[in-house]
Amino acid sequence: MILRYTPAGGDEQTYEIQRLSMAEQLDAFVLGGVDDPKAAAAAGDPRGLRALLFLAMRRVHPSLLWQDCRPADGEVSIVDAPFVGEAGPETVVLDEPGTVKPNRKRGTA
């Protein structure tokens, strides 16, 4: 799933989330009240989009707090793109929690 965040007055950020750990799913539920953040985000639920954005951004910025992640309506969207490189040049691939591999297409080292 590719998530695009375009904050007002800021640079567009794109994240590909392949898997969520159990701890991340628990955080989404406890902090955001979202049972399945990927399904909720895919359905366009604002709470699901916020939860998924928070989880993606926290992988890059571990000290990020829930209350600091408050995207406005329309700033977060799901992008349908078969390859990370097609989503944008600044895509961050999040294979596993704690690993970040920027600017990499699937299937490459």
Secondary structure, 3 states (H helix, E strand, C coil): CEEEECCCCCCCEEEEECCCCHHHHHHHHHHHCCCCHHHHHHCCCHHHHHHHHHHHHHHHCCCCCHHHCCCCCCCEEEECCCCHHHHCCCEEEECCCCCCEECCCCCCC
